[in-house]
Amino acid sequence: SGGYTVPTQFYADLLRLMAEKAFVREKCTVLPMQSRSLLIPALRQSSTTFSRGQSQFFGGVVMTWTPEAVTMTETEPIFREIELVAGDLMFYTISSNQLLQDNAVALDTLLTTIFQEAVAWSYDYYILRGNAGHAPNGVIRAPGTYTQSRTAVNDIAVADVFNMMSRLYAPSWDNACWVINPS
């Protein structure tokens, strides 16, 4: 089998084209990383003790209506750190010298298309169903994922959709998407 050197511009073009094909990844916040890991601050939102009119989504910041010239009680958000560790999504292929010599241009076009679609599919799959380890921890396995049982087996009813919609955090409506099996 023969070797094929891939130009650096190929990777940049592949990532740009891949982003156009992936439908879940476009909903994600992508943070640039200068090293293998990145520590980011996040609000601790796991508190279940909050009063009516308050929200656990603000990490302990308590809002109160007060009259003028009243001393306010200080509240502070509770932070935690999340470590993001980069992993490599890799693919490897070989081809015969004859194929390279006879069809180098067509092979380049075919491989670019296949890699583009494979990367887009992989990103979407692992964003949704990743099982951690060396892959991302997908949405389905995330600690904050809410699971809604169906009212009927192998069938989705309007009540099921309404139950899921009632659990969606209101500011998420603009970026929310439904991902279901077509059958």
C-alpha positions as CSV (number, residue, x, y, z in Angstrom):
1,S,0.0,0.0,0.0
2,G,1.2,3.5,-0.7
3,G,1.4,6.6,1.5
4,Y,-0.6,9.7,0.9
5,T,0.5,13.0,2.6
6,V,-2.4,15.1,3.6
7,P,-1.8,18.9,3.4
8,T,-2.5,21.0,6.5
9,Q,-5.1,23.0,4.6
10,F,-7.0,19.7,4.2
11,Y,-7.7,19.6,8.0
12,A,-8.9,23.2,8.1
13,D,-11.2,22.6,5.1
14,L,-12.4,19.3,6.6
15,L,-13.3,20.9,9.9
16,R,-15.1,23.8,8.2
17,L,-17.1,21.4,6.0
18,M,-17.8,19.0,8.9
19,A,-19.3,21.8,10.9
20,E,-21.8,22.4,8.1
21,K,-23.0,18.8,8.1
22,A,-23.2,18.2,11.9
23,F,-26.6,19.2,13.3
24,V,-26.1,18.7,17.1
25,R,-22.5,20.1,17.3
26,E,-23.8,23.5,16.0
27,K,-25.8,23.8,19.2
28,C,-22.7,23.3,21.4
29,T,-20.5,26.0,22.9
30,V,-17.0,25.4,21.6
31,L,-14.2,26.7,23.8
32,P,-10.7,27.2,22.3
33,M,-8.0,25.3,24.1
34,Q,-4.3,26.1,24.2
35,S,-3.3,22.9,25.9
36,R,-4.6,19.3,26.5
37,S,-6.9,20.4,29.4
38,L,-8.9,23.5,30.3
39,L,-10.3,24.5,33.7
40,I,-13.5,26.5,33.5
41,P,-15.6,28.0,36.3
42,A,-19.2,26.9,36.5
43,L,-22.0,27.7,38.9
44,R,-22.9,24.9,41.3
45,Q,-26.6,24.3,40.5
46,S,-27.3,21.2,42.5
47,S,-29.0,22.9,45.4
48,T,-32.5,21.8,46.1
49,T,-33.1,24.3,48.9
50,F,-34.4,27.5,47.4
51,S,-37.4,29.7,48.1
52,R,-40.4,30.5,46.0
53,G,-39.3,33.1,43.5
54,Q,-35.7,32.0,43.5
55,S,-33.9,29.7,41.1
56,Q,-31.3,27.1,41.6
57,F,-29.9,28.0,38.1
58,F,-27.9,31.0,39.5
59,G,-25.7,29.1,41.8
60,G,-26.8,30.6,45.1
61,V,-27.4,34.2,44.1
62,V,-30.6,35.3,45.8
63,M,-32.6,38.2,44.4
64,T,-34.9,40.2,46.7
65,W,-37.2,43.2,46.2
66,T,-36.4,45.8,48.8
67,P,-37.6,49.3,49.6
68,E,-35.2,52.2,49.3
69,A,-32.5,52.7,51.9
70,V,-32.6,49.2,53.3
71,T,-29.5,47.2,54.1
72,M,-29.2,44.4,51.6
73,T,-28.1,40.9,52.6
74,E,-25.1,39.7,50.6
75,T,-25.4,36.5,48.6
76,E,-22.6,34.9,46.7
77,P,-22.7,32.4,43.9
78,I,-21.2,29.0,44.6
79,F,-18.6,28.0,42.0
80,R,-17.0,24.7,41.0
81,E,-14.4,23.9,38.4
82,I,-14.9,21.7,35.4
83,E,-11.9,20.3,33.7
84,L,-12.2,19.7,30.0
85,V,-9.7,17.2,28.6
86,A,-9.2,17.1,24.9
87,G,-9.4,13.8,23.1
88,D,-8.5,13.0,19.5
89,L,-11.1,11.8,17.1
90,M,-8.9,9.9,14.6
91,F,-9.4,8.0,11.4
92,Y,-6.9,6.1,9.4
93,T,-7.1,4.6,5.9
94,I,-4.8,3.1,3.4
95,S,-5.0,2.6,-0.4
96,S,-3.0,0.7,-2.9
97,N,-0.3,2.4,-5.0
98,Q,-2.3,1.5,-8.1
99,L,-5.4,3.3,-6.9
100,L,-3.3,6.4,-5.9
101,Q,-1.6,6.5,-9.3
102,D,-4.7,5.9,-11.3
103,N,-7.2,8.1,-9.4
104,A,-5.4,10.5,-7.1
105,V,-7.8,13.4,-7.7
106,A,-10.9,11.3,-7.5
107,L,-9.6,9.5,-4.5
108,D,-8.8,12.8,-2.7
109,T,-12.4,14.0,-3.4
110,L,-13.9,10.8,-2.2
111,L,-11.8,10.6,0.9
112,T,-12.5,14.3,1.7
113,T,-16.3,13.6,1.4
114,I,-16.2,10.4,3.4
115,F,-14.0,11.9,6.2
116,Q,-16.2,15.0,6.4
117,E,-19.4,12.9,6.8
118,A,-17.7,10.5,9.2
119,V,-16.5,13.2,11.5
120,A,-19.8,15.0,11.4
121,W,-21.7,11.8,12.2
122,S,-19.1,10.9,15.0
123,Y,-19.4,14.3,16.6
124,D,-23.2,14.2,16.7
125,Y,-23.2,10.6,17.9
126,Y,-20.7,11.1,20.8
127,I,-22.3,14.4,21.8
128,L,-25.5,12.5,22.3
129,R,-24.4,9.0,23.3
130,G,-20.7,9.3,24.4
131,N,-19.7,7.0,27.3
132,A,-16.8,9.1,28.6
133,G,-13.5,7.3,28.9
134,H,-11.6,8.6,25.9
135,A,-14.8,9.8,24.2
136,P,-17.0,12.8,25.4
137,N,-19.6,12.2,28.0
138,G,-22.8,12.4,26.0
139,V,-26.0,14.1,26.8
140,I,-27.8,10.9,27.4
141,R,-25.3,9.9,30.2
142,A,-24.9,13.4,31.6
143,P,-25.9,13.9,35.3
144,G,-28.4,16.6,34.4
145,T,-30.3,14.6,31.8
146,Y,-34.0,14.1,32.5
147,T,-35.6,10.9,31.3
148,Q,-39.3,10.9,30.5
149,S,-41.1,7.6,30.4
150,R,-43.6,7.1,27.5
151,T,-47.2,6.7,28.2
152,A,-47.3,3.7,25.8
153,V,-44.5,1.3,24.8
154,N,-42.9,2.0,21.3
155,D,-45.2,5.0,20.8
156,I,-44.8,8.7,21.5
157,A,-47.9,10.6,22.5
158,V,-48.6,14.3,22.7
159,A,-48.6,14.0,26.5
160,D,-45.0,12.6,26.3
161,V,-43.9,15.7,24.3
162,F,-45.6,18.0,26.7
163,N,-44.0,16.3,29.7
164,M,-40.5,16.8,28.1
165,M,-41.2,20.4,27.1
166,S,-42.3,21.2,30.7
167,R,-38.8,20.1,31.9
168,L,-36.9,22.3,29.4
169,Y,-35.2,25.3,31.0
170,A,-36.9,28.3,29.4
171,P,-33.8,30.1,28.2
172,S,-32.8,26.9,26.3
173,W,-35.7,27.0,23.9
174,D,-33.7,28.8,21.3
175,N,-31.0,26.1,21.1
176,A,-33.1,23.1,22.0
177,C,-33.6,20.4,19.4
178,W,-35.5,17.1,19.3
179,V,-33.4,14.1,18.3
180,I,-35.6,11.0,17.7
181,N,-35.5,7.8,15.6
182,P,-37.5,8.3,12.4
183,S,-39.5,5.1,13.0
